[in-house]
Amino acid sequence: MDTLFFYFELGIKHVLDPNGYDHVLFMFALALPYLFKSFSKLLVLATAFTLAHCFSLALAAFNVMSVDAGIIEFLIPVTIALTAIHNLITIGQSGGSYHIQLAATVFFGLIHGFGFSNYFRMIMSGESSKLTALTGFTLGIELAQIIVITSTLLLTLLIALLANERKPLILRILSAFVLILSIKIAVGNWPF
């Protein structure tokens, strides 16, 4: 049980670590276009991301697959940028393809999971129960992501209450800010 709680806490810290804010930035960008009435759709996206993240961590933890860390560290901010660009194009519009967004979120989750896989494999090297560690870590990630998306929904609610007419503009500005930050991170992680 200690292993489960240790990795649960590590999962929470992985997402909410101020030094590794890319995970929060991705969840923030993912949640920006949504309202509380669509919380279940957003939760499905976040959970799909978590499961894909867990899957790529499992591939690394069980030495099935490893990916060049330099390329992954570059691709992570690219996924954030693509999510922000999606927002810039679709915020304020009805419709859009939720299934395409879901597929992209799963793919992005795989990339993000490989980004943490080398460190995760290193700390798990002495663990007798990798499955327990992976489960605890995944549950911690999911809880932290729910905190991030709920906080983002509260922010968008506040924006709607204070600037209802300007809400799409403000959400586009926030998405542009995420895009700029992600480009800055990508340039700093350029692997070639």
N, C-alpha and C positions, 0 to 999 in steps of 0.2 A: 504494500500500500504506500510505503514511503516513496518508492520509485514513481508511482502514478502521480502523486502530489508534487514531487520534485519537477517532473516534466510538465505537469499542468501549469505550474508557476512559470517554468521556462517558456512555455508557449505564450502565456500572457505577456511576459517581458519581451519576447521576440517581436510581438506586434506593437506594443506600446513603448518600446525603447526610443527615447528622443534622439539617440545617435543613429538609429536605423529607421528613420521616419518614412521610408519608402512604402512600407506596408500600410501605414495609416494614410498616406497620400493616395494610394490606390483605392482603399476602401472609401475614403472621402470622395474621390472622383466618381466612383461607382454609385455612391448613394445620392449625390447631388441632385439628379433629376427626379428623385422619388419623393413621395409624400407618405405620411403615416398610413393612409388608407391602402397604400401599396406595400406595406411592410412585409407581407408574406412573400411577395415576388422578390423583394430585395433580399430577404432572408434566404430564399432559394439560391440566389446568385452568390451570396456570401458563403453559404454551405457548400455549394458546388466548387467554389474557389478553394475552400478549406480541404475538401476531399481530394481535389487534384493536387494541392500542395502536399498533402499527406502521402499521396500515391508516389510522387516523385521523391519525397524523403524516404519512403519505404524502399524504392528501387536503389537508392544510394546506401541506405542503412544495411540492406542485405546484399550489398556489393553486386547487384544485378546490372547497374548502369551508373556511369558517372559522366558529367559534362564539364567542359572547360569552364572554370570559374570566371575567367575574364570575359568570355562571351555572355555568360548568364548575367553578370553584374552590369553589362551594357544593355542587355535585353529587358531587364526589370524596369528601368526608367522608360524604355520604349513602350512597354505595356501600359504604363501610367499615362504617357503622352497620347497613346491611341485612345485610351478611355476618355481623356480630357477632350480630344478632338471630336470624338463621338458626341460628347455633351455639347460642344460648341455648335455642332451641326443640328442636333435634335432637340435641345432644350426649348420648350415652348411649343413644340409640335406634338400633335397627338399621333398615336400609332407608333411606328418604328417596329423593328422585329426583335421581340424579346428572345426568341430562340437563337437568333444570331448573337445577341448580347450574351446569352447563356453559354453558347459554344466558345465565344471569345474569352469569357471569364474562366472557363475550365482550362483552356489553353494557357491563359496567363497564370493560372494557379500552378500549373506544371512548371512553368518557367520560374516562378517565385520560389517554389519548393526546392528546385535544384540550386537556387541561390544560397540556401541555408544548409544544403546537404553535406558539404565537406565538414563544416563545424559540427553538425549534428552527428555525423559518422564518428568524428573524433571523440566527442563526449560520451558516445554510446559504446565505445570499443570495449569497455569493461563490464557492460551490462549483461546480466544473465537473461533478462527478459526484454528483448528489443520491442516486442509487440506491446507490452505494458507501457514502455517508455513512449512509443509512437502514439499510443492511444491517449495518454496523459497530455502529450504535447499538442495533439490535434484538438482535444477538448479545450485546452488553454487558448489556442489560436481562435477557436470558434467563439468563446466567451469574449475575448478581447475585440474581435471583429464586430460582435453584436454591440459592444460598448461604442465603438467608432461609428457604426452606421446609425445607432440611436442618437448619438450626439450630433451627427450630421443632419438627421431629420429634425432634431430640435432647432438647429441653426436655420434650416430652410423654413421651418414653421415661424420662427421669429422674423425672418426676412419677409415672409408672406404677410404677417401681421403688421409690420412696420412700413413695408414698401410694396404692397400687393401689386400695384401697377408696374413696378420696376423689377419684380421678382425675376423674370427671364433674363433681363439685363444683368442683374447682380449675380445670378447663377453662371452666366456666361463669363463675367469678370472673374469669378472664383475659378472656373474651369480654365480660363486663360492663365491665371496665376499658377495653377497646378501644371499646366503645359510648360510654362517657362521654367518652373522648378525641375520638372522631369527632364527637360532638354539640358539644363545645367548639369544634372546628375549624369546623364548619358554622355555628355561631352567629357566630363571628368573620368568616366569609366571606359572611354574609347579603347577597345582592345587591339586595334590594328595599327 
